[in-house]
Amino acid sequence: MSACLLFLCLSLGPRQSAPEPDRFFAEDKLKHFFTSFIVTSLAASGARAAGLDDRESLYAGAAAGAAVGLAKELADMGKESETASVLDLVWDLGGVGAATAVAAQAR
């Protein structure tokens, strides 16, 4: 009898929804890509304006873009409502790489 009661309590209690799968293509991933692209571009431009040479400014931009993406995922690890994602980091690094390639060609 108690086993039946326990089963009913557990099955009729509040249901937790299954976590949404982390898809490779999603709106969130585009936000990661473009945010990293913009941060990388602005940091590289700022470094160049501050007097760094071409190569150093590209390194500074790439480091800033990667650091922002990594910081976001580390912050997500500490929140219950958010989940850290390796795929988010992949899209962040894609944005960093694209911005670095564009900046390298613009010189």
Backbone bond lengths (Angstrom), bond angles and torsions (degrees), N, CA, C in turn:
res aa  C-N    CA-C-N  psi(-1)  N-CA   C-N-CA  omega(-1)  CA-C   N-CA-C  phi
1 M - - - 1.446 - - 1.529 111.06 -
2 S 1.338 117.29 -46.45 1.468 119.78 -179.26 1.530 110.79 -66.00
3 A 1.329 117.54 -32.90 1.455 120.38 177.43 1.527 110.27 -65.72
4 C 1.317 117.40 -38.07 1.468 120.88 177.20 1.519 110.72 -66.26
5 L 1.312 117.36 -41.16 1.465 121.66 179.01 1.527 110.60 -63.96
6 L 1.323 116.43 -44.05 1.459 121.05 178.17 1.525 110.55 -61.31
7 F 1.325 116.71 -44.17 1.458 120.71 178.24 1.526 111.25 -59.67
8 L 1.345 116.87 -45.48 1.465 120.86 179.52 1.524 111.58 -63.28
9 C 1.316 117.01 -42.01 1.468 120.49 179.96 1.528 110.82 -63.40
10 L 1.311 116.00 -42.14 1.464 119.49 -179.06 1.521 112.06 -71.88
11 S 1.320 117.10 -36.42 1.462 119.40 -177.23 1.522 112.55 -81.49
12 L 1.296 118.87 -24.98 1.460 121.50 -179.19 1.526 112.64 -98.00
13 G 1.312 117.47 -6.19 1.466 121.57 -179.30 1.519 111.01 -69.24
14 P 1.318 115.79 -179.63 1.463 119.10 -179.73 1.522 110.88 -61.91
15 R 1.302 115.03 135.56 1.462 120.40 -178.55 1.523 109.69 -94.77
16 Q 1.293 114.60 137.88 1.451 120.22 174.27 1.518 107.52 -95.51
17 S 1.308 115.21 132.05 1.460 117.38 179.00 1.519 109.32 -74.74
18 A 1.297 114.79 147.95 1.459 119.90 178.77 1.522 108.75 -67.37
19 P 1.319 117.61 141.96 1.460 118.87 179.10 1.523 110.24 -62.65
20 E 1.309 115.22 142.80 1.455 120.32 179.78 1.522 108.95 -69.09
21 P 1.335 118.00 136.43 1.467 119.49 -178.80 1.527 110.97 -66.05
22 D 1.308 115.78 146.81 1.461 121.72 178.99 1.524 108.14 -84.41
23 R 1.329 115.99 101.53 1.461 120.96 -177.14 1.524 110.62 -85.97
24 F 1.324 115.92 148.79 1.463 120.65 179.88 1.527 111.02 -69.89
25 F 1.331 117.21 -37.76 1.462 121.97 177.81 1.516 108.57 -110.24
26 A 1.318 116.05 113.32 1.459 121.90 179.43 1.525 108.12 -158.52
27 E 1.323 116.01 162.40 1.468 120.71 179.51 1.528 110.88 -57.02
28 D 1.312 116.51 -39.45 1.463 121.46 179.82 1.527 111.29 -59.16
29 K 1.310 116.90 -37.62 1.462 120.68 -178.27 1.531 110.89 -68.25
30 L 1.330 117.12 -37.65 1.464 119.72 176.73 1.525 111.29 -65.15
31 K 1.324 116.21 -37.00 1.476 119.87 176.88 1.529 110.17 -62.97
32 H 1.320 117.05 -41.11 1.467 120.21 177.80 1.525 110.35 -63.02
33 F 1.332 117.04 -45.40 1.458 121.36 -179.10 1.529 111.17 -59.68
34 F 1.336 116.96 -52.07 1.458 119.84 -174.92 1.522 112.62 -71.84
35 T 1.316 117.95 -33.51 1.464 119.53 176.12 1.523 109.98 -63.96
36 S 1.325 117.20 -45.69 1.467 120.33 178.44 1.525 111.23 -64.97
37 F 1.321 116.79 -37.73 1.466 121.06 178.12 1.525 110.17 -61.18
38 I 1.322 116.33 -47.21 1.470 120.66 -177.94 1.523 111.45 -67.20
39 V 1.336 117.37 -45.41 1.466 120.44 179.52 1.526 110.07 -60.43
40 T 1.312 116.64 -44.60 1.467 120.91 -179.92 1.525 110.73 -62.75
41 S 1.316 117.02 -45.08 1.466 121.11 -179.37 1.519 111.83 -63.29
42 L 1.324 116.49 -46.64 1.465 120.19 -178.90 1.522 111.63 -66.14
43 A 1.323 116.92 -40.69 1.459 120.03 179.76 1.529 111.02 -66.38
44 A 1.323 116.87 -41.24 1.463 120.07 178.64 1.527 110.53 -65.57
45 S 1.322 117.16 -41.38 1.464 120.75 177.83 1.525 111.51 -65.15
46 G 1.325 115.40 -41.68 1.460 119.48 178.07 1.520 111.99 -64.50
47 A 1.312 117.01 -39.79 1.462 120.80 178.59 1.522 110.76 -65.71
48 R 1.324 115.64 -38.94 1.475 120.12 178.34 1.520 110.08 -66.16
49 A 1.325 116.85 -41.46 1.464 120.71 178.67 1.529 111.72 -66.71
50 A 1.334 116.18 -27.65 1.466 120.78 179.27 1.528 112.10 -79.62
51 G 1.326 117.23 -5.92 1.445 119.97 174.45 1.515 116.17 111.13
52 L 1.309 118.86 1.77 1.461 120.15 176.90 1.521 109.41 -73.17
53 D 1.323 116.28 151.79 1.465 118.48 178.58 1.529 110.44 -76.01
54 D 1.319 116.27 179.20 1.468 120.88 -174.77 1.521 112.93 -56.42
55 R 1.322 116.34 -51.75 1.464 120.67 -176.64 1.526 111.30 -64.40
56 E 1.312 117.26 -45.33 1.469 120.57 -179.37 1.520 111.80 -63.03
57 S 1.325 116.96 -38.28 1.467 119.66 179.69 1.530 111.15 -68.21
58 L 1.335 117.25 -35.00 1.465 120.04 175.52 1.524 110.82 -65.09
59 Y 1.324 116.48 -43.06 1.470 120.55 177.39 1.519 111.06 -61.91
60 A 1.332 116.40 -43.55 1.467 120.30 -179.66 1.526 110.69 -63.61
61 G 1.316 116.80 -42.28 1.460 120.52 178.73 1.516 112.35 -64.51
62 A 1.336 116.39 -45.17 1.463 120.71 179.75 1.526 110.69 -64.20
63 A 1.315 116.91 -40.77 1.466 120.11 179.61 1.525 110.87 -64.96
64 A 1.332 116.93 -41.06 1.468 120.20 179.59 1.525 110.94 -65.88
65 G 1.328 117.22 -44.55 1.463 120.51 179.56 1.520 112.29 -62.38
66 A 1.330 116.05 -43.91 1.468 120.22 179.69 1.531 110.79 -67.40
67 A 1.326 116.84 -38.32 1.470 120.35 -179.18 1.524 111.20 -65.44
68 V 1.321 117.24 -39.89 1.467 120.25 179.41 1.531 110.38 -65.41
69 G 1.323 117.48 -44.11 1.462 120.78 178.33 1.520 112.24 -62.78
70 L 1.319 116.48 -43.69 1.460 120.41 179.35 1.529 111.03 -66.37
71 A 1.325 117.00 -40.55 1.471 120.78 178.58 1.520 111.01 -61.75
72 K 1.322 117.19 -39.05 1.464 120.96 179.02 1.526 110.94 -62.96
73 E 1.324 116.85 -44.04 1.462 119.76 -179.48 1.532 111.69 -69.71
74 L 1.316 117.29 -36.72 1.462 120.02 175.97 1.528 110.95 -65.20
75 A 1.327 116.42 -37.71 1.468 119.97 176.89 1.528 110.51 -66.23
76 D 1.327 117.19 -37.78 1.466 121.11 178.31 1.529 111.76 -64.46
77 M 1.321 117.18 -30.96 1.466 120.38 179.30 1.529 111.28 -64.36
78 G 1.319 117.00 -28.29 1.456 120.92 -177.42 1.511 114.42 -88.93
79 K 1.326 118.42 -1.63 1.463 122.08 -178.33 1.524 109.92 -109.71
80 E 1.326 115.61 138.16 1.461 119.39 177.34 1.522 111.82 -71.85
81 S 1.327 117.22 -32.75 1.463 120.58 -175.75 1.530 112.95 -81.15
82 E 1.312 117.97 -10.70 1.458 121.98 -178.56 1.526 109.71 -117.14
83 T 1.306 115.40 160.02 1.459 119.94 175.29 1.521 108.98 -129.49
84 A 1.308 115.59 135.26 1.456 120.32 175.15 1.523 108.29 -74.46
85 S 1.310 116.31 148.38 1.462 119.83 -174.52 1.519 110.94 -140.60
86 V 1.315 115.65 130.14 1.460 120.83 174.39 1.525 109.26 -66.29
87 L 1.330 116.73 -35.68 1.470 119.73 178.97 1.523 111.44 -64.45
88 D 1.322 117.59 -34.74 1.462 119.85 175.15 1.526 110.13 -61.23
89 L 1.324 116.40 -42.03 1.470 120.16 178.38 1.524 111.58 -64.70
90 V 1.320 116.92 -36.44 1.467 120.62 177.71 1.525 109.76 -61.32
91 W 1.339 116.51 -45.38 1.464 120.28 179.27 1.524 111.42 -68.91
92 D 1.331 117.56 -35.13 1.468 120.61 174.63 1.523 110.16 -59.62
93 L 1.324 116.16 -48.43 1.463 119.77 -179.03 1.525 112.04 -67.05
94 G 1.337 116.64 -30.72 1.465 119.46 173.60 1.519 111.51 -62.69
95 G 1.316 116.41 -41.86 1.469 120.83 177.09 1.514 111.86 -65.22
96 V 1.319 116.58 -40.70 1.470 121.16 177.51 1.522 109.94 -62.61
97 G 1.323 116.34 -46.56 1.464 120.23 -179.81 1.521 113.22 -63.49
98 A 1.326 116.19 -42.52 1.467 119.87 179.63 1.522 111.19 -64.89
99 A 1.326 116.89 -44.12 1.467 120.16 179.92 1.534 110.69 -65.34
100 T 1.311 117.28 -38.20 1.465 120.95 179.22 1.526 110.31 -66.11
101 A 1.334 116.45 -40.92 1.466 120.16 178.52 1.522 111.24 -65.14
102 V 1.319 116.77 -42.67 1.472 119.81 178.75 1.515 110.44 -64.69
103 A 1.336 117.34 -44.51 1.465 120.58 -179.36 1.533 111.60 -64.36
104 A 1.326 116.91 -36.36 1.454 120.59 179.42 1.525 111.78 -66.84
105 Q 1.328 116.98 -33.45 1.461 121.09 179.94 1.515 112.78 -80.14
106 A 1.312 116.86 -20.37 1.468 120.81 -175.86 1.520 112.56 -81.07
107 R 1.273 118.15 -2.75 1.457 120.81 -175.17 1.498 111.49 -86.56
